[in-house]
Amino acid sequence: MTHAADARKFLYATHSGVLSTISARLKGYPFGSIAPFVLDHAGNPLILISTIAEHTKNIQADPRVSLIAFDPASPDMQAGARLTLVGDAAIAPKDDALRARYLRYLPQAASYFDMHDFQFYRIAVQQARYIGGFGKIHWIPGLELRPPANRLAQQEAAILDHMNADHAENLRAYCRHVHGKDTESAAMTGIDTDGFDVTADGRLLRFSFDTPVTDAQEARVALVALAQACRA
């Protein structure tokens, strides 16, 4: 696996971040703030922020930002993986599919959509600094971090509907086989080129594909193979 692919797998499995912007109030100083995020199917982080927030004012004055993604559950933050993304933030066009994807991962944000001053910003990554563990430190160009071209943005909702309606037992089997978790309920939350996520008894579990998928047919092949492995 390339460093870029390894970093992208980590990024798709992560939703906690710290956003650093260039302060408009304190000229030249960085300004950090907590920023949960979800990736779109082109690998761009999406953040939901208020127009009255300090970081939004900073972005409007200077779109250059940095977002550090990390696993807050890591027992040793210094030894765990983390990824710093450097790029440019811009307002993302309103998109019902993006809103639905964001809320499946961060349902607690639902009330923000009722407030008119909240909107999506998308970060176009120019460079990334990936620390995969001790001695595993790499700079990665933004273009290399992007997933392969795919049709999952258009197909994700149908894949999820099908899996959750017709293959709930397979989802529970995936949880047992990969994570050793016996679950009463399991629902596919999202799917991307590198894997998929299942919410099992209220906990989000990540599943990686051996090779990237680019459409519903390739996703089906990968999911069937995993189901067969569960029965082996």
Protein Blocks (a to p, Z undefined) as FASTA:
>chain_A
ZZklmmmmmmmmpcbdcdddddfklghiacdddddddddfkopacddddfkbmklmmmmm
omcdcdddddfkbmblklmccdddddddddddddfklmmmmmmmmmmlmmmmmpmkbccd
ddddfbdcddfbghiacdddfklmpccddfklmmmmmmmmmmmmmmmmmmmmmmmmmnop
acfbdcdfbdcfkbccddeehiacddddfbdcfbfklmmmmmmmmmmmmmZZ
